[in-house]
Amino acid sequence: MTFYLISTSHLEANIWFKDDEDFRVGMNYIAIAAFLSGVRIIAFILMSNHVHVLVEGSWSDALEFVNKYKKLYSFYFRKKYGIKELLRRNSVDILEVGKEFESLERVIAYVMMNCVAARICLHPTGYKWGSCNCFFNHNKQRGVRLDSLSLRKRRRILRSRVEVPGSWVLGEDGFVLPESYVCVDFVESLYGSPARMNYFLNASSKAKKVRESSGPSFKDQNINAVMIDICHTLFHVESPKELSKGDRRELLSQLRRRFGADLNQLSRVSGIPYTEAAKLLDDL
């Protein structure tokens, strides 16, 4: 078996998933892209400006998976937001586990701990946009099989005409439950017990980052919602792109005061390049 960690580069001045609808679509496209490419999903997580997916298959299968995923989500994003090339130049790393990484257990832990490192939650099980809740979970979410829904409803929910397995289960949050297609039994047998999985989670580089950092503790989506409201109510514009230099400075200042966000997060959410944001805030 050959495993590959697929990681997209972090968008510095934009975010993939602006609200829960975007995340739901992103979750469903993981399942669809896996089905189309033939890879087996071991673990994955969707972060606001990048994704990590651990797959089993060939390198060409992994490449096909991520290309299909980006194509599916780019089409959705363009239709919703009118942005044509969000992911076209978003680079991707496909690294073979065993060559670039010490062990499969550590890679899975690295993937799952991204949400904790971003200070979104205290434990991966508190984050629903990924496979974190699949493993050693005896209270899994209920749902309905896709084949119990009409063809039209399936296509509307999945935002795709691809005929995926009817045995997949649609959860209450509107996306296919990851345990429908993630290799849960394999991962659980790999770790052996919840305690051993927690050991790897706590020993991961992401856990170390949390212990050493006091970075942002608010989700990009929460800050994005407030930013849009500020643009509307205070500046009477639709987005930061329409603001003057002085108004951009005021917007960034307000977001930093309200949320304690660092420059990386401010740049990501506002779409203002990092160097420009740094200069604007230094001018205060």
Summary of the structure (lengths in Angstrom):
residues: 284
radius of gyration: 19.5
end to end distance: 55.2
largest distance: 58.9
contacts: 894
relative contact order: 0.14
helix: 52%
strand: 12%
